[in-house]
Amino acid sequence: MCAARDPKVAIVTGAARGIGAAVAIRLAQDGCDVAVVDLVKESCEGTVAAVIGAGRRALAVEADVGDEDSARAAVARVADELGRPTVLVNNAGILRDRMLSTMTVADWDAVMGVHLRGAFLFSRELRAHVKVANWGRIVNLSSTSALGNLGQANYSAAKAGLQGFTKTLALELGRFNVTVNAVAPGFIQTEMTRSTAESLGITFEQLRERAVSSIPVGRAGEPQDVANAIAFFVDERSGFVSGQVLYVAGGPRN
Ligand SMILES: NC(=O)c1ccc[n+]([C@@H]2O[C@H](COP(=O)([O-])OP(=O)(O)OC[C@H]3O[C@@H](n4cnc5c(N)ncnc54)[C@H](O)[C@@H]3O)[C@@H](O)[C@H]2O)c1
């Protein structure tokens, strides 16, 4: 729970929709004020309204997470307008799926830029705040694709990279009472998996059926399944859990 001490200020990137939106709402329900970061300010309106509906303060912040100036300005604005941020969920993500033979440098760089550089830049900006607060939580979005997935050399490299990033930050920031963990979701029903179906030339229902056939609990994941795992890591009482990767995939997958 955020509320156990003073209200916490959380930053959730890519929170306009999907998993990020569910995380923002869940953290608000747990007592955090939430900065809703995404590429276009207007796209954040629904999440902002839901956070306010949960009784917390919210701020829509337009930022490209992979851009250094944008990341710096975003975190500074959150500190000015909501207060010192001490919780960060690095969730923003994109896909540029292609087999190696047709993957371009632009496909590679775009995915690295959002997932890896974005998480690095936002975490670096957060560091000054958690150091002063002597408390903090960072949760990074990895994926079962970190274990390998056809057509995702860029994405799986980024998601595996985020696991290493998580473990190193856990070592570096532990002395400030900061935990750093990762969640690695499997198949979750969002716009991202809808776009995967489209690029494979099949319907979303066909893709979901294919995915569910190999998920032990026999259903697809929902954004709230991931938000629940992230809420555990953010909880004040989870302060002795750091540097971990939790698969949220309806089965082991690791
Ligand atoms: N959906 C899944 O099955 C699944 C599985 C494993 C991991 N993940 C990861 O979870 C995270 C959220 O995925 P989702 O399914 O909700 O995706 P989504 O596409 O529905 O939402 C991603 C959000 O990130 C935002 N975003 C993209 N680039 C950005 C940038 N440069 N700066 C700021 N915002 C940016 C988008 O505008 C969008 O609102 C991603 O990191 C994704 O890789 C998703």
Ligand as a Chemical Component Dictionary entry (heavy atoms), coordinates in Angstrom:
data_LIG
# 
_chem_comp.id                   LIG 
_chem_comp.type                 NON-POLYMER 
_chem_comp.pdbx_formal_charge   0 
_chem_comp.three_letter_code    LIG 
# 
loop_
_chem_comp_atom.comp_id 
_chem_comp_atom.atom_id 
_chem_comp_atom.alt_atom_id 
_chem_comp_atom.type_symbol 
_chem_comp_atom.charge 
_chem_comp_atom.model_Cartn_x 
_chem_comp_atom.model_Cartn_y 
_chem_comp_atom.model_Cartn_z 
_chem_comp_atom.pdbx_ordinal 
LIG N1  N1  N 0  0.429  -7.235 -23.703 1  
LIG C1  C1  C 0  1.249  -8.226 -23.446 2  
LIG O1  O1  O 0  0.936  -9.397 -23.706 3  
LIG C2  C2  C 0  2.590  -7.967 -22.811 4  
LIG C3  C3  C 0  3.367  -9.071 -22.442 5  
LIG C4  C4  C 0  4.610  -8.866 -21.856 6  
LIG C5  C5  C 0  5.086  -7.586 -21.647 7  
LIG N2  N2  N 1  4.320  -6.519 -22.020 8  
LIG C6  C6  C 0  4.882  -5.191 -21.788 9  
LIG O2  O2  O 0  3.998  -4.448 -20.972 10 
LIG C7  C7  C 0  4.111  -3.062 -21.300 11 
LIG C8  C8  C 0  2.725  -2.518 -21.644 12 
LIG O3  O3  O 0  2.201  -3.259 -22.740 13 
LIG P1  P1  P 0  0.694  -3.127 -23.260 14 
LIG O4  O4  O 0  0.309  -4.466 -23.755 15 
LIG O5  O5  O -1 -0.139 -2.440 -22.267 16 
LIG O6  O6  O 0  0.960  -2.199 -24.552 17 
LIG P2  P2  P 0  0.063  -1.071 -25.246 18 
LIG O7  O7  O 0  0.608  -0.955 -26.633 19 
LIG O8  O8  O 0  -1.367 -1.318 -25.061 20 
LIG O9  O9  O 0  0.449  0.236  -24.404 21 
LIG C9  C9  C 0  1.749  0.770  -24.441 22 
LIG C10 C10 C 0  1.668  2.251  -24.103 23 
LIG O10 O10 O 0  3.015  2.774  -24.151 24 
LIG C11 C11 C 0  2.965  4.016  -24.820 25 
LIG N3  N3  N 0  4.267  4.337  -25.416 26 
LIG C12 C12 C 0  4.858  3.734  -26.467 27 
LIG N4  N4  N 0  6.011  4.343  -26.758 28 
LIG C13 C13 C 0  6.150  5.353  -25.860 29 
LIG C14 C14 C 0  7.142  6.347  -25.653 30 
LIG N5  N5  N 0  8.229  6.422  -26.448 31 
LIG N6  N6  N 0  6.975  7.226  -24.648 32 
LIG C15 C15 C 0  5.876  7.178  -23.853 33 
LIG N7  N7  N 0  4.891  6.262  -24.010 34 
LIG C16 C16 C 0  5.038  5.361  -25.002 35 
LIG C17 C17 C 0  1.869  3.836  -25.880 36 
LIG O11 O11 O 0  1.418  5.092  -26.385 37 
LIG C18 C18 C 0  0.833  3.054  -25.108 38 
LIG O12 O12 O 0  -0.084 3.893  -24.435 39 
LIG C19 C19 C 0  5.105  -2.974 -22.452 40 
LIG O13 O13 O 0  6.388  -2.701 -21.944 41 
LIG C20 C20 C 0  5.073  -4.363 -23.028 42 
LIG O14 O14 O 0  6.252  -4.660 -23.733 43 
LIG C21 C21 C 0  3.096  -6.677 -22.596 44 
# 
loop_
_chem_comp_bond.comp_id 
_chem_comp_bond.atom_id_1 
_chem_comp_bond.atom_id_2 
_chem_comp_bond.value_order 
_chem_comp_bond.pdbx_ordinal 
LIG N1  C1  SING 1  
LIG C1  O1  DOUB 2  
LIG C1  C2  SING 3  
LIG C2  C3  SING 4  
LIG C2  C21 DOUB 5  
LIG C3  C4  DOUB 6  
LIG C4  C5  SING 7  
LIG C5  N2  DOUB 8  
LIG N2  C6  SING 9  
LIG N2  C21 SING 10 
LIG C6  O2  SING 11 
LIG C6  C20 SING 12 
LIG O2  C7  SING 13 
LIG C7  C8  SING 14 
LIG C7  C19 SING 15 
LIG C8  O3  SING 16 
LIG O3  P1  SING 17 
LIG P1  O4  DOUB 18 
LIG P1  O5  SING 19 
LIG P1  O6  SING 20 
LIG O6  P2  SING 21 
LIG P2  O7  DOUB 22 
LIG P2  O8  SING 23 
LIG P2  O9  SING 24 
LIG O9  C9  SING 25 
LIG C9  C10 SING 26 
LIG C10 O10 SING 27 
LIG C10 C18 SING 28 
LIG O10 C11 SING 29 
LIG C11 N3  SING 30 
LIG C11 C17 SING 31 
LIG N3  C12 SING 32 
LIG N3  C16 SING 33 
LIG C12 N4  DOUB 34 
LIG N4  C13 SING 35 
LIG C13 C14 SING 36 
LIG C13 C16 DOUB 37 
LIG C14 N5  SING 38 
LIG C14 N6  DOUB 39 
LIG N6  C15 SING 40 
LIG C15 N7  DOUB 41 
LIG N7  C16 SING 42 
LIG C17 O11 SING 43 
LIG C17 C18 SING 44 
LIG C18 O12 SING 45 
LIG C19 O13 SING 46 
LIG C19 C20 SING 47 
LIG C20 O14 SING 48 
# 
